Amino acid sequence: MSDDYQIDIPPSFFALYTDRRQRLAEPIALVRERYEVCEDLANHLVQQALTLHHVEVPSEEEILAKIHAGLAASGSGLSPAEAQWITRRLAELLNWRSPPLD
């Protein structure tokens, strides 16, 4: 069976699912699925962040912190590591400075 997966998963996302020996801790199919969800969500949040920036909250860092809080909330369906990755990816897509995240 060939592997016809066409999307390149960045090392920063693979790192969320690897152990200290750099081996995947989850099946590759799950990692691919989670990457697609997280990447899509980051792209979807671009417009929301821009709207907040122009209408409500002037600080890029505040906007990213608020979005991160929502992503990290229990019931979001995301792991804390995924919430951080999405927030950092969103900052990258917006060409904003990535805030410190806990």
NORLIN-V25531 format. One record per backbone hydrogen bond with DSSP energy under -0.5 kcal/mol. CO is the residue of the C=O (numbers start at 1). NH is the residue of the N-H. E is the energy in kcal/mol with one decimal. If there is no record, write none. Layout:
BEGIN
{{CO NH E} {CO NH E}}
END
This chain:
BEGIN
{{2 4 -0.8} {7 9 -0.6} {8 10 -0.5} {10 13 -1.2} {10 14 -2.0} {11 15 -2.3} {13 16 -1.5} {13 17 -0.5} {14 17 -1.8} {15 18 -0.9} {17 25 -3.6} {17 26 -0.6} {19 22 -2.1} {23 19 -2.5} {27 30 -0.7} {27 31 -2.0} {28 32 -2.7} {29 33 -2.1} {30 34 -2.8} {31 35 -2.4} {32 36 -2.4} {33 37 -2.0} {34 38 -2.7} {35 39 -3.2} {36 40 -2.3} {37 41 -2.3} {38 42 -2.4} {39 43 -2.3} {40 44 -2.4} {41 45 -2.0} {42 46 -0.6} {43 46 -0.8} {44 48 -0.7} {45 49 -2.6} {46 50 -2.3} {47 51 -2.4} {48 52 -2.4} {49 53 -2.2} {50 54 -1.9} {51 55 -2.1} {52 56 -1.3} {52 57 -2.3} {56 58 -0.6} {58 60 -0.5} {59 63 -2.2} {60 64 -2.5} {61 65 -2.3} {62 66 -2.5} {63 67 -2.5} {64 68 -2.6} {65 69 -2.3} {66 70 -1.9} {67 71 -2.4} {68 72 -2.5} {69 73 -0.7} {70 73 -0.5} {73 76 -1.7} {79 83 -2.4} {80 84 -2.0} {81 85 -2.4} {82 86 -2.9} {83 87 -2.1} {84 88 -2.6} {85 89 -2.7} {86 90 -2.8} {87 91 -2.2} {88 92 -2.1} {89 93 -2.7} {90 94 -2.1} {91 95 -0.8} {91 96 -2.9} {92 95 -0.7}}
END
